[in-house]
Amino acid sequence: MSGFTAPRSNNCDFDRIWCSVWDDFVDESAGFPFVWSRDSCAALKSFGYLCDRLFLLACLLYAVNRWGLKPHVHNFFLHGYFNDVLLIPCALPPLLFIQRLLGLRGHDGLPTAGEIGLNLIVWSILFEVIGPHLTRRATGDPWDVVAYIAGGIFAGLWWHRQGLLRRLLPNEL
């Protein structure tokens, strides 16, 4: 069945139910669809990918800054670096989701420090070193890299906050 498209929804709970229904009724031995499996449904339980709250909030903040604040508020940080801070929270979840669908990511856990760090390095080189040679509008700015790193550190701490809190706080709570 080559015309299959997964249902789209604005409700992450619907997506969880869809995974449950999918598991119950699809014969996976037929290889349909080749990128979906019982394991990929776990993505909605451990890391939300496109339903992740930080991802959704960061995308909303990007849109508000891009179309709401920038045209009306003249602030150096909002114009130059705010969207750069949002790079990892906005771009990493969809990338990891695509990697998982393609079988390039072997787990559905939270993004690891290595995944965050590798993408920080690749995107920093791409956007700040290679990009300026490909288009006239791009300029290489080392402070952009600092903003990417700050956003990556924040995102990593946010995604792993429960594990970090368990280590930092005694079990007496």
N, CA, C and O atoms as a DFTB+ gen file, in Angstrom:
692 C
 N C O
     1  1       0.840      -1.177       0.000
     2  2       0.000       0.000       0.000
     3  2       0.882       1.235       0.000
     4  3       1.266       1.727       1.061
     5  1       1.192       1.721      -1.141
     6  2       2.154       2.806      -1.251
     7  2       1.553       4.165      -0.934
     8  3       2.310       5.116      -0.739
     9  1       0.243       4.311      -0.871
    10  2      -0.367       5.611      -0.650
    11  2      -0.612       5.935       0.806
    12  3      -1.373       6.859       1.093
    13  1      -0.002       5.220       1.744
    14  2      -0.243       5.440       3.162
    15  2       0.351       6.759       3.620
    16  3       1.505       7.067       3.324
    17  1      -0.442       7.535       4.344
    18  2       0.073       8.695       5.051
    19  2      -0.443       8.621       6.474
    20  3      -1.610       8.308       6.708
    21  1       0.415       8.905       7.399
    22  2       0.025       8.871       8.801
    23  2      -0.945      10.005       9.079
    24  3      -0.836      11.071       8.472
    25  1      -1.884       9.797       9.979
    26  2      -2.833      10.865      10.279
    27  2      -2.125      12.032      10.937
    28  3      -1.154      11.858      11.675
    29  1      -2.625      13.215      10.659
    30  2      -2.077      14.406      11.274
    31  2      -3.082      14.910      12.290
    32  3      -4.293      14.845      12.079
    33  1      -2.569      15.402      13.373
    34  2      -3.473      15.953      14.367
    35  2      -2.774      17.067      15.110
    36  3      -1.550      17.192      15.088
    37  1      -3.582      17.868      15.766
    38  2      -3.044      18.895      16.638
    39  2      -3.067      18.422      18.080
    40  3      -2.750      19.185      18.993
    41  1      -3.435      17.182      18.285
    42  2      -3.614      16.650      19.622
    43  2      -2.652      15.497      19.835
    44  3      -2.778      14.455      19.191
    45  1      -1.692      15.671      20.731
    46  2      -0.703      14.626      20.971
    47  2      -1.333      13.396      21.586
    48  3      -0.836      12.289      21.382
    49  1      -2.436      13.560      22.349
    50  2      -3.125      12.393      22.896
    51  2      -3.682      11.536      21.767
    52  3      -3.662      10.308      21.852
    53  1      -4.181      12.176      20.707
    54  2      -4.659      11.415      19.560
    55  2      -3.532      10.585      18.958
    56  3      -3.739       9.438      18.562
    57  1      -2.333      11.174      18.892
    58  2      -1.193      10.448      18.331
    59  2      -0.842       9.230      19.179
    60  3      -0.471       8.190      18.635
    61  1      -0.952       9.340      20.500
    62  2      -0.688       8.189      21.373
    63  2      -1.715       7.090      21.121
    64  3      -1.373       5.909      21.055
    65  1      -2.974       7.491      20.980
    66  2      -4.029       6.509      20.694
    67  2      -3.775       5.867      19.342
    68  3      -3.944       4.657      19.188
    69  1      -3.369       6.665      18.361
    70  2      -3.071       6.138      17.034
    71  2      -1.999       5.056      17.105
    72  3      -2.120       4.012      16.463
    73  1      -0.947       5.309      17.890
    74  2       0.100       4.305      18.045
    75  2      -0.475       3.020      18.610
    76  3      -0.115       1.930      18.166
    77  1      -1.356       3.138      19.576
    78  2      -1.964       1.957      20.180
    79  2      -2.802       1.199      19.160
    80  3      -2.713      -0.025      19.070
    81  1      -3.607       1.911      18.399
    82  2      -4.443       1.271      17.371
    83  2      -3.557       0.636      16.310
    84  3      -3.804      -0.486      15.868
    85  1      -2.520       1.366      15.907
    86  2      -1.594       0.863      14.892
    87  2      -1.006      -0.478      15.321
    88  3      -0.983      -1.434      14.547
    89  1      -0.531      -0.534      16.567
    90  2       0.056      -1.770      17.084
    91  2      -0.936      -2.923      17.053
    92  3      -0.556      -4.062      16.781
    93  1      -2.195      -2.641      17.327
    94  2      -3.194      -3.697      17.426
    95  2      -3.643      -4.241      16.067
    96  3      -4.007      -5.413      15.964
    97  1      -3.623      -3.415      15.035
    98  2      -4.262      -3.821      13.790
    99  2      -3.364      -3.973      12.574
   100  3      -3.821      -4.470      11.544
   101  1      -2.127      -3.571      12.651
   102  2      -1.271      -3.632      11.473
   103  2      -0.382      -4.865      11.541
   104  3       0.222      -5.160      12.572
   105  1      -0.314      -5.567      10.436
   106  2       0.560      -6.727      10.334
   107  2       1.942      -6.227       9.953
   108  3       2.206      -5.949       8.783
   109  1       2.823      -6.112      10.936
   110  2       4.145      -5.562      10.669
   111  2       5.023      -6.516       9.876
   112  3       6.019      -6.089       9.292
   113  1       4.680      -7.785       9.841
   114  2       5.502      -8.727       9.077
   115  2       5.426      -8.428       7.588
   116  3       6.286      -8.857       6.819
   117  1       4.402      -7.694       7.182
   118  2       4.270      -7.321       5.774
   119  2       5.189      -6.153       5.427
   120  3       5.345      -5.813       4.255
   121  1       5.795      -5.540       6.441
   122  2       6.713      -4.438       6.183
   123  2       6.010      -3.160       5.804
   124  3       6.575      -2.330       5.092
   125  1       4.780      -2.983       6.269
   126  2       4.024      -1.789       5.917
   127  2       3.732      -0.986       7.148
   128  3       3.240      -1.571       8.113
   129  1       3.980       0.265       7.208
   130  2       4.970       0.943       6.394
   131  2       6.361       0.608       6.911
   132  3       6.532       0.343       8.101
   133  1       7.322       0.618       6.059
   134  2       8.631       0.096       6.406
   135  2       9.321       0.867       7.524
   136  3      10.209       0.323       8.180
   137  1       8.939       2.114       7.759
   138  2       9.629       2.895       8.767
   139  2       8.936       2.879      10.121
   140  3       9.472       3.431      11.082
   141  1       7.783       2.275      10.227
   142  2       7.032       2.309      11.478
   143  2       7.080       0.948      12.136
   144  3       6.953      -0.074      11.462
   145  1       7.256       0.923      13.404
   146  2       7.261      -0.333      14.121
   147  2       6.744      -0.105      15.520
   148  3       6.514       1.032      15.932
   149  1       6.560      -1.191      16.250
   150  2       6.115      -1.054      17.638
   151  2       7.088      -0.177      18.426
   152  3       6.670       0.605      19.280
   153  1       8.367      -0.305      18.143
   154  2       9.352       0.478      18.875
   155  2       9.183       1.971      18.649
   156  3       9.409       2.757      19.570
   157  1       8.791       2.383      17.451
   158  2       8.682       3.811      17.195
   159  2       7.516       4.420      17.945
   160  3       7.514       5.626      18.192
   161  1       6.521       3.622      18.317
   162  2       5.417       4.160      19.100
   163  2       5.876       4.549      20.494
   164  3       5.258       5.401      21.132
   165  1       6.931       3.951      20.966
   166  2       7.464       4.307      22.273
   167  2       7.971       5.739      22.277
   168  3       8.150       6.337      23.338
   169  1       8.207       6.295      21.073
   170  2       8.691       7.667      20.984
   171  2       7.729       8.625      21.655
   172  3       8.151       9.625      22.236
   173  1       6.456       8.335      21.582
   174  2       5.488       9.228      22.174
   175  2       5.431       9.069      23.687
   176  3       4.824       9.896      24.368
   177  1       6.041       8.040      24.219
   178  2       6.032       7.822      25.660
   179  2       7.287       8.374      26.322
   180  3       7.202       8.943      27.411
   181  1       8.453       8.221      25.692
   182  2       9.682       8.650      26.346
   183  2      10.115      10.045      25.888
   184  3      10.331      10.913      26.733
   185  1      10.245      10.286      24.617
   186  2      10.555      11.626      24.117
   187  2       9.469      11.991      23.130
   188  3       9.182      11.237      22.200
   189  1       8.877      13.128      23.331
   190  2       7.716      13.504      22.545
   191  2       7.988      13.895      21.108
   192  3       7.046      14.085      20.338
   193  1       9.249      14.021      20.724
   194  2       9.604      14.487      19.392
   195  2       8.776      15.722      19.036
   196  3       8.998      16.786      19.614
   197  1       7.843      15.613      18.114
   198  2       7.077      16.775      17.654
   199  2       6.013      17.208      18.651
   200  3       5.420      18.275      18.487
   201  1       5.759      16.411      19.675
   202  2       4.819      16.774      20.741
   203  2       5.543      17.262      21.985
   204  3       4.899      17.595      22.980
   205  1       6.867      17.311      21.949
   206  2       7.641      17.745      23.105
   207  2       7.269      19.183      23.464
   208  3       7.206      20.051      22.593
   209  1       7.027      19.423      24.737
   210  2       6.575      20.751      25.161
   211  2       7.621      21.839      24.930
   212  3       7.273      22.962      24.566
   213  1       8.886      21.520      25.134
   214  2       9.926      22.518      24.876
   215  2       9.979      22.845      23.390
   216  3      10.121      24.011      23.021
   217  1       9.868      21.835      22.532
   218  2       9.843      22.050      21.082
   219  2       8.682      22.966      20.701
   220  3       8.868      23.935      19.965
   221  1       7.493      22.662      21.198
   222  2       6.311      23.457      20.862
   223  2       6.439      24.887      21.374
   224  3       6.110      25.834      20.658
   225  1       6.912      25.051      22.604
   226  2       7.093      26.390      23.166
   227  2       8.151      27.167      22.385
   228  3       7.955      28.345      22.083
   229  1       9.262      26.526      22.057
   230  2      10.330      27.204      21.322
   231  2       9.858      27.638      19.934
   232  3      10.202      28.727      19.474
   233  1       9.076      26.796      19.270
   234  2       8.534      27.173      17.954
   235  2       7.575      28.351      18.079
   236  3       7.577      29.251      17.240
   237  1       6.762      28.344      19.121
   238  2       5.852      29.470      19.367
   239  2       6.648      30.747      19.632
   240  3       6.334      31.801      19.079
   241  1       7.675      30.655      20.476
   242  2       8.507      31.826      20.767
   243  2       9.213      32.336      19.517
   244  3       9.342      33.545      19.325
   245  1       9.670      31.419      18.666
   246  2      10.293      31.827      17.411
   247  2       9.307      32.637      16.566
   248  3       9.644      33.707      16.060
   249  1       8.090      32.117      16.420
   250  2       7.083      32.791      15.597
   251  2       6.717      34.159      16.186
   252  3       6.605      35.142      15.453
   253  1       6.532      34.219      17.503
   254  2       6.203      35.492      18.148
   255  2       7.330      36.494      17.939
   256  3       7.077      37.660      17.638
   257  1       8.569      36.049      18.095
   258  2       9.700      36.957      17.897
   259  2       9.812      37.386      16.442
   260  3      10.002      38.566      16.147
   261  1       9.694      36.433      15.545
   262  2       9.893      36.703      14.119
   263  2       8.851      37.656      13.553
   264  3       9.183      38.620      12.862
   265  1       7.585      37.374      13.855
   266  2       6.513      38.155      13.224
   267  2       5.828      39.141      14.161
   268  3       5.102      40.020      13.696
   269  1       6.038      39.019      15.455
   270  2       5.375      39.920      16.389
   271  2       6.298      40.955      16.996
   272  3       5.989      42.146      16.999
   273  1       7.433      40.503      17.512
   274  2       8.313      41.426      18.233
   275  2       9.295      42.161      17.339
   276  3       9.419      43.382      17.433
   277  1       9.995      41.439      16.473
   278  2      11.040      42.068      15.658
   279  2      10.566      43.289      14.870
   280  3      11.274      44.295      14.833
   281  1       9.391      43.233      14.240
   282  2       8.961      44.410      13.473
   283  2       8.655      45.630      14.340
   284  3       8.657      46.756      13.843
   285  1       8.391      45.417      15.633
   286  2       7.929      46.528      16.472
   287  2       8.870      46.891      17.617
   288  3       8.834      48.017      18.111
   289  1       9.709      45.950      18.041
   290  2      10.600      46.189      19.175
   291  2      12.033      46.196      18.662
   292  3      12.477      45.250      18.011
   293  1      12.739      47.258      18.958
   294  2      14.115      47.379      18.505
   295  2      15.056      47.029      19.656
   296  3      15.501      47.890      20.415
   297  1      15.337      45.739      19.752
   298  2      16.189      45.225      20.812
   299  2      17.275      44.380      20.170
   300  3      16.989      43.502      19.356
   301  1      18.503      44.644      20.533
   302  2      19.646      43.964      19.924
   303  2      19.563      42.446      20.085
   304  3      19.786      41.706      19.126
   305  1      19.245      41.983      21.292
   306  2      19.179      40.546      21.550
   307  2      18.047      39.883      20.757
   308  3      18.247      38.819      20.171
   309  1      16.873      40.498      20.735
   310  2      15.749      39.911      19.992
   311  2      16.036      39.851      18.505
   312  3      15.647      38.892      17.838
   313  1      16.706      40.848      17.980
   314  2      17.007      40.872      16.542
   315  2      18.181      39.983      16.173
   316  3      18.196      39.392      15.094
   317  1      19.176      39.880      17.067
   318  2      20.398      39.192      16.689
   319  2      20.561      37.780      17.194
   320  3      21.158      36.944      16.515
   321  1      20.029      37.490      18.402
   322  2      20.419      36.214      19.011
   323  2      19.288      35.363      19.587
   324  3      19.480      34.170      19.819
   325  1      18.124      35.948      19.821
   326  2      17.044      35.186      20.455
   327  2      16.693      33.936      19.671
   328  3      16.595      32.853      20.248
   329  1      16.502      34.065      18.365
   330  2      16.163      32.896      17.544
   331  2      17.309      31.888      17.496
   332  3      17.071      30.691      17.339
   333  1      18.536      32.355      17.628
   334  2      19.682      31.443      17.658
   335  2      19.653      30.568      18.914
   336  3      20.029      29.397      18.864
   337  1      19.211      31.129      20.029
   338  2      19.086      30.350      21.258
   339  2      18.072      29.226      21.075
   340  3      18.180      28.179      21.715
   341  1      17.100      29.437      20.214
   342  2      16.028      28.459      19.999
   343  2      16.392      27.363      18.995
   344  3      15.575      26.479      18.734
   345  1      17.598      27.403      18.431
   346  2      17.971      26.432      17.393
   347  2      17.809      24.990      17.854
   348  3      17.094      24.225      17.206
   349  1      18.438      24.600      18.931
   350  2      18.375      23.207      19.384
   351  2      16.952      22.815      19.799
   352  3      16.465      21.774      19.358
   353  1      16.270      23.613      20.631
   354  2      14.909      23.205      21.002
   355  2      13.949      23.119      19.814
   356  3      13.021      22.311      19.835
   357  1      14.155      23.937      18.781
   358  2      13.257      23.918      17.616
   359  2      13.651      22.891      16.562
   360  3      12.782      22.251      15.970
   361  1      14.926      22.729      16.323
   362  2      15.372      21.925      15.190
   363  2      15.723      20.484      15.539
   364  3      15.584      19.599      14.694
   365  1      16.173      20.231      16.760
   366  2      16.620      18.878      17.090
   367  2      15.483      17.856      17.167
   368  3      15.644      16.761      16.628
   369  1      14.341      18.145      17.806
   370  2      13.284      17.121      17.859
   371  2      12.805      16.629      16.490
   372  3      12.676      15.418      16.308
   373  1      12.535      17.514      15.514
   374  2      12.133      16.985      14.202
   375  2      13.245      16.177      13.524
   376  3      12.974      15.170      12.870
   377  1      14.488      16.619      13.683
   378  2      15.606      15.889      13.089
   379  2      15.725      14.498      13.705
   380  3      15.909      13.517      12.983
   381  1      15.624      14.403      15.025
   382  2      15.701      13.097      15.685
   383  2      14.520      12.215      15.297
   384  3      14.668      11.000      15.168
   385  1      13.355      12.819      15.112
   386  2      12.173      12.069      14.686
   387  2      12.388      11.473      13.296
   388  3      12.071      10.307      13.064
   389  1      12.921      12.265      12.382
   390  2      13.210      11.767      11.028
   391  2      14.270      10.673      11.087
   392  3      14.148       9.654      10.407
   393  1      15.298      10.876      11.888
   394  2      16.329       9.844      12.035
   395  2      15.731       8.558      12.580
   396  3      16.118       7.470      12.153
   397  1      14.794       8.664      13.517
   398  2      14.157       7.473      14.081
   399  2      13.322       6.768      13.027
   400  3      13.363       5.542      12.920
   401  1      12.566       7.527      12.250
   402  2      11.745       6.927      11.193
   403  2      12.598       6.212      10.150
   404  3      12.200       5.180       9.610
   405  1      13.769       6.768       9.875
   406  2      14.664       6.174       8.879
   407  2      15.521       5.053       9.460
   408  3      16.289       4.418       8.737
   409  1      15.393       4.810      10.755
   410  2      16.173       3.759      11.398
   411  2      17.594       4.181      11.742
   412  3      18.429       3.331      12.049
   413  1      17.882       5.478      11.695
   414  2      19.221       5.976      11.999
   415  2      19.404       6.246      13.485
   416  3      20.529       6.392      13.963
   417  1      18.310       6.312      14.201
   418  2      18.343       6.509      15.659
   419  2      17.780       5.253      16.286
   420  3      16.650       4.865      15.990
   421  1      18.545       4.615      17.142
   422  2      18.173       3.313      17.666
   423  2      17.378       3.327      18.948
   424  3      17.133       2.263      19.516
   425  1      16.964       4.484      19.430
   426  2      16.194       4.541      20.676
   427  2      15.223       5.706      20.621
   428  3      15.336       6.587      19.769
   429  1      14.288       5.701      21.523
   430  2      13.307       6.770      21.617
   431  2      13.455       7.549      22.915
   432  3      12.517       8.197      23.379
   433  1      14.632       7.475      23.484
   434  2      14.883       8.194      24.721
   435  2      15.099       9.669      24.474
   436  3      15.076      10.146      23.339
   437  1      15.307      10.366      25.555
   438  2      15.594      11.790      25.474
   439  2      16.867      12.022      24.661
   440  3      17.728      11.143      24.609
   441  1      17.003      13.179      24.031
   442  2      18.237      13.461      23.292
   443  2      19.445      13.363      24.218
   444  3      19.439      13.904      25.324
   445  1      20.457      12.682      23.764
   446  2      21.664      12.516      24.567
   447  2      22.560      13.742      24.414
   448  3      22.387      14.546      23.499
   449  1      23.519      13.867      25.328
   450  2      24.492      14.957      25.236
   451  2      25.253      14.866      23.918
   452  3      25.567      15.889      23.310
   453  1      25.552      13.646      23.475
   454  2      26.246      13.469      22.203
   455  2      25.430      13.934      21.019
   456  3      25.963      14.562      20.104
   457  1      24.124      13.630      21.024
   458  2      23.257      14.083      19.924
   459  2      23.163      15.607      19.911
   460  3      23.230      16.231      18.852
   461  1      23.010      16.194      21.080
   462  2      22.933      17.655      21.158
   463  2      24.267      18.262      20.721
   464  3      24.290      19.184      19.907
   465  1      25.375      17.750      21.258
   466  2      26.694      18.288      20.933
   467  2      27.056      18.142      19.467
   468  3      27.566      19.080      18.855
   469  1      26.792      16.960      18.891
   470  2      27.097      16.752      17.474
   471  2      26.328      17.734      16.598
   472  3      26.890      18.323      15.675
   473  1      25.044      17.906      16.892
   474  2      24.252      18.836      16.092
   475  2      24.684      20.275      16.304
   476  3      24.644      21.070      15.365
   477  1      25.094      20.629      17.515
   478  2      25.641      21.972      17.737
   479  2      26.869      22.213      16.858
   480  3      27.001      23.268      16.237
   481  1      27.749      21.242      16.813
   482  2      28.974      21.382      16.012
   483  2      28.642      21.470      14.523
   484  3      29.128      22.361      13.826
   485  1      27.823      20.554      14.043
   486  2      27.482      20.525      12.616
   487  2      26.772      21.808      12.209
   488  3      27.137      22.426      11.209
   489  1      25.763      22.213      12.971
   490  2      25.011      23.414      12.603
   491  2      25.852      24.666      12.751
   492  3      25.698      25.597      11.962
   493  1      26.730      24.720      13.729
   494  2      27.605      25.887      13.870
   495  2      28.518      26.031      12.658
   496  3      28.680      27.128      12.123
   497  1      29.107      24.935      12.232
   498  2      29.971      24.966      11.041
   499  2      29.151      25.309       9.802
   500  3      29.565      26.130       8.984
   501  1      27.995      24.680       9.668
   502  2      27.153      24.924       8.498
   503  2      26.688      26.382       8.425
   504  3      26.807      27.022       7.380
   505  1      26.160      26.904       9.535
   506  2      25.568      28.246       9.514
   507  2      26.583      29.373       9.629
   508  3      26.356      30.463       9.103
   509  1      27.700      29.129      10.311
   510  2      28.624      30.231      10.583
   511  2      29.918      30.174       9.780
   512  3      30.627      31.176       9.687
   513  1      30.237      29.025       9.200
   514  2      31.458      28.912       8.400
   515  2      31.115      28.715       6.927
   516  3      31.583      29.471       6.076
   517  1      30.310      27.714       6.623
   518  2      29.981      27.402       5.230
   519  2      28.926      28.350       4.668
   520  3      29.054      28.826       3.540
   521  1      27.879      28.627       5.457
   522  2      26.767      29.475       5.011
   523  2      27.172      30.806       4.434
   524  3      26.680      31.178       3.369
   525  1      28.058      31.549       5.097
   526  2      28.462      32.849       4.549
   527  2      29.148      32.767       3.178
   528  3      29.188      33.755       2.445
   529  1      29.685      31.599       2.836
   530  2      30.302      31.441       1.517
   531  2      29.268      31.082       0.454
   532  3      29.544      31.179      -0.742
   533  1      28.084      30.669       0.887
   534  2      27.047      30.243      -0.059
   535  2      26.027      31.322      -0.367
   536  3      25.410      31.304      -1.432
   537  1      25.843      32.249       0.537
   538  2      24.855      33.303       0.316
   539  2      25.382      34.630       0.848
   540  3      26.107      34.669       1.842
   541  1      25.014      35.702       0.183
   542  2      25.493      37.026       0.572
   543  2      24.839      37.533       1.848
   544  3      25.427      38.341       2.567
   545  1      23.623      37.065       2.136
   546  2      22.893      37.553       3.308
   547  2      23.441      36.996       4.613
   548  3      23.203      37.571       5.675
   549  1      24.164      35.896       4.553
   550  2      24.666      35.248       5.772
   551  2      26.016      35.835       6.171
   552  3      26.862      36.135       5.329
   553  1      26.188      35.987       7.468
   554  2      27.481      36.402       7.999
   555  2      27.865      35.451       9.121
   556  3      27.013      35.017       9.895
   557  1      29.118      35.138       9.204
   558  2      29.604      34.284      10.281
   559  2      29.779      35.103      11.547
   560  3      30.513      36.091      11.557
   561  1      29.115      34.699      12.599
   562  2      29.173      35.436      13.856
   563  2      29.438      34.457      14.992
   564  3      28.594      33.610      15.284
   565  1      30.600      34.558      15.640
   566  2      30.886      33.638      16.735
   567  2      29.890      33.747      17.886
   568  3      29.703      32.779      18.623
   569  1      29.247      34.900      18.059
   570  2      28.238      35.038      19.117
   571  2      26.991      34.221      18.806
   572  3      26.266      33.822      19.717
   573  1      26.739      33.970      17.527
   574  2      25.649      33.051      17.176
   575  2      25.934      31.663      17.739
   576  3      25.033      31.000      18.253
   577  1      27.182      31.230      17.642
   578  2      27.574      29.917      18.165
   579  2      27.375      29.878      19.677
   580  3      26.921      28.873      20.224
   581  1      27.714      30.970      20.346
   582  2      27.492      31.045      21.792
   583  2      26.000      30.908      22.099
   584  3      25.620      30.230      23.054
   585  1      25.157      31.549      21.291
   586  2      23.707      31.449      21.487
   587  2      23.229      30.013      21.226
   588  3      22.393      29.499      21.968
   589  1      23.754      29.365      20.178
   590  2      23.387      27.963      19.922
   591  2      23.746      27.086      21.119
   592  3      22.960      26.238      21.541
   593  1      24.946      27.304      21.660
   594  2      25.412      26.501      22.798
   595  2      24.536      26.757      24.024
   596  3      24.157      25.817      24.722
   597  1      24.212      28.028      24.290
   598  2      23.352      28.353      25.438
   599  2      22.000      27.669      25.297
   600  3      21.491      27.096      26.261
   601  1      21.413      27.723      24.105
   602  2      20.138      27.048      23.873
   603  2      20.260      25.547      23.996
   604  3      19.353      24.891      24.510
   605  1      21.374      24.986      23.529
   606  2      21.593      23.547      23.628
   607  2      21.755      23.095      25.069
   608  3      21.229      22.052      25.457
   609  1      22.483      23.878      25.868
   610  2      22.647      23.542      27.283
   611  2      21.300      23.614      27.995
   612  3      20.940      22.712      28.752
   613  1      20.563      24.688      27.748
   614  2      19.244      24.808      28.378
   615  2      18.340      23.646      27.986
   616  3      17.691      23.043      28.841
   617  1      18.295      23.330      26.692
   618  2      17.434      22.237      26.219
   619  2      17.844      20.906      26.848
   620  3      16.992      20.137      27.293
   621  1      19.141      20.640      26.885
   622  2      19.619      19.393      27.484
   623  2      19.244      19.291      28.951
   624  3      18.803      18.240      29.415
   625  1      19.421      20.396      29.687
   626  2      19.046      20.400      31.102
   627  2      17.534      20.221      31.267
   628  3      17.082      19.508      32.162
   629  1      16.762      20.869      30.400
   630  2      15.304      20.747      30.474
   631  2      14.858      19.312      30.177
   632  3      14.046      18.751      30.912
   633  1      15.372      18.734      29.131
   634  2      14.952      17.388      28.760
   635  2      15.356      16.359      29.810
   636  3      14.671      15.352      29.991
   637  1      16.452      16.604      30.495
   638  2      16.951      15.644      31.492
   639  2      16.697      16.107      32.927
   640  3      17.323      15.599      33.857
   641  1      15.792      17.058      33.115
   642  2      15.571      17.648      34.428
   643  2      15.127      16.628      35.466
   644  3      15.555      16.706      36.618
   645  1      14.282      15.672      35.090
   646  2      13.808      14.698      36.082
   647  2      14.956      13.827      36.585
   648  3      15.078      13.593      37.788
   649  1      15.786      13.353      35.681
   650  2      16.936      12.550      36.095
   651  2      17.924      13.364      36.924
   652  3      18.485      12.858      37.896
   653  1      18.140      14.619      36.544
   654  2      19.055      15.477      37.295
   655  2      18.509      15.758      38.686
   656  3      19.256      15.728      39.664
   657  1      17.205      16.032      38.781
   658  2      16.602      16.286      40.085
   659  2      16.670      15.074      40.992
   660  3      16.895      15.205      42.195
   661  1      16.476      13.888      40.415
   662  2      16.570      12.667      41.220
   663  2      17.967      12.496      41.787
   664  3      18.127      12.016      42.909
   665  1      18.971      12.880      41.029
   666  2      20.360      12.764      41.506
   667  2      20.687      13.834      42.543
   668  3      21.436      13.583      43.487
   669  1      20.121      15.032      42.364
   670  2      20.450      16.132      43.248
   671  2      19.658      16.139      44.545
   672  3      20.169      16.547      45.587
   673  1      18.408      15.688      44.483
   674  2      17.556      15.720      45.667
   675  2      17.505      14.341      46.312
   676  3      17.439      13.333      45.610
   677  1      17.534      14.288      47.625
   678  2      17.443      12.991      48.286
   679  2      16.058      12.384      48.103
   680  3      15.097      13.093      47.806
   681  1      15.961      11.081      48.279
   682  2      14.701      10.366      48.115
   683  2      13.708      10.667      49.226
   684  3      12.589      10.154      49.196
   685  1      14.075      11.469      50.188
   686  2      13.212      11.752      51.325
   687  2      12.036      12.629      50.962
   688  3      11.091      12.735      51.744
   689  1      12.060      13.259      49.803
   690  2      10.948      14.144      49.435
   691  2       9.785      13.324      49.157
   692  3       8.723      13.851      48.825
